[in-house]
Amino acid sequence: MRGLYLLAIVVSLTGITMLDWRFRLALFAAPARTIAAVAIGTAFFLVWDAVGIATGVFVKGDSPAFVGILLAPELPIEEPVFLAFFSYLAIVVWVAVQRMLARRRDRATTGTT
């Protein structure tokens, strides 16, 4: 089914955004910093992809799940969307883990369970 991969990324992004909204982890706690970090991460990985494509290491492959739009040779439109999702997910998970560890430390120092 055409576009299934992009749809899966968007659905996953929606779920992570809802968790972020609920717990104010990244975008909803520090929007400018989160947007900058996602943009930098996405740009970094796009450069990484460009080098991989130029050296012949990365190839698009064929899948009926792709939309079929290429932004550059071997670079489907889904790639930057995935890279932005990946960067955002990493930030959300990092902040969530940091909060969980902080709570655990707080409980250990106060003696509560």
For each residue, the residues with C-beta under 8 A, 3 or more apart:
1: 4 64 65
2: 64 65 66 67 68
3: 6 7 65 66 67
4: 1 7 8 64 65
5: 8 9 63 65 66 67 78
6: 3 9 10 66 67 77 78 81
7: 3 4 10 11
8: 4 5 11 12
9: 5 6 12 13 78 81 82 85
10: 6 7 13 14 81
11: 7 8 14 15
12: 8 9 15 16 85 89
13: 9 10 16 17 81 85 88
14: 10 11 17 18
15: 11 12 18 19
16: 12 13 19 20 85 88 89 92
17: 13 14 20 21 27 88
18: 14 15 21 22
19: 15 16 22 23 25 92 96
20: 16 17 23 24 25 26 27 28 92
21: 17 18 24 27 28
22: 18 19
23: 19 20 96 99
24: 20 21 28 29
25: 19 20 28 29 91 92 95 96 99
26: 20 29 30 34 88 91 92 95
27: 17 20 21 30 31 34 35 88
28: 20 21 24 25 31
29: 24 25 26 34 95
30: 26 27 33 34
31: 27 28 34 35
32: 35 36
33: 30 36 37
34: 26 27 29 30 31 37 38 88 91
35: 27 31 32 38 39
36: 32 33 39 40
37: 33 34 40 41 87 91
38: 34 35 41 42 84 87 88 91
39: 35 36 42 43
40: 36 37 43 44 87
41: 37 38 44 45 83 84 86 87 90
42: 38 39 45 46 80 83 84 87
43: 39 40 46 47
44: 40 41 47 48
45: 41 42 48 49 83 86 87
46: 42 43 49 50 79 80 83
47: 43 44 50 51
48: 44 45 51 52
49: 45 46 52 53 58 75 79 83
50: 46 47 53 54 72 75
51: 47 48 54 55
52: 48 49 55 57 58
53: 49 50 56 57 58 59 72 73 74 75
54: 50 51
55: 51 52
56: 53 59
57: 52 53
58: 49 52 53 74
59: 53 56 74
60: 66 70 74 75 76
61:
62:
63: 5 66
64: 1 2 4
65: 1 2 3 4 5
66: 2 3 5 6 60 63 76 78
67: 2 3 5 6 76 77 78
68: 2 76
69: 76 77
70: 60 73 74 75 76 77
71: 75 76 77 79 80
72: 50 53 75
73: 53 70
74: 53 58 59 60 70
75: 49 50 53 60 70 71 72 79
76: 60 66 67 68 69 70 71 79
77: 6 67 69 70 71 80 81
78: 5 6 9 66 67 81 82
79: 46 49 71 75 76 82 83
80: 42 46 71 77 83 84
81: 6 9 10 13 77 78 84 85
82: 9 78 79 85 86
83: 41 42 45 46 49 79 80 86 87
84: 38 41 42 80 81 87 88
85: 9 12 13 16 81 82 88 89
86: 41 45 82 83 89 90
87: 37 38 40 41 42 45 83 84 90 91
88: 13 16 17 26 27 34 38 84 85 91 92
89: 12 16 85 86 92 93
90: 41 86 87 93 94
91: 25 26 34 37 38 87 88 94 95
92: 16 19 20 25 26 88 89 95 96
93: 89 90 96 97
94: 90 91 97 98
95: 25 26 29 91 92 98 99
96: 19 23 25 92 93 99 100
97: 93 94 100 101
98: 94 95 101 102
99: 23 25 95 96 102 103
100: 96 97 103 104
101: 97 98 104 105
102: 98 99 105 106
103: 99 100 106 107
104: 100 101 107 108
105: 101 102 108 109
106: 102 103 109 110
107: 103 104 110 111 112 113
108: 104 105 111
109: 105 106
110: 106 107
111: 107 108
112: 107
113: 107
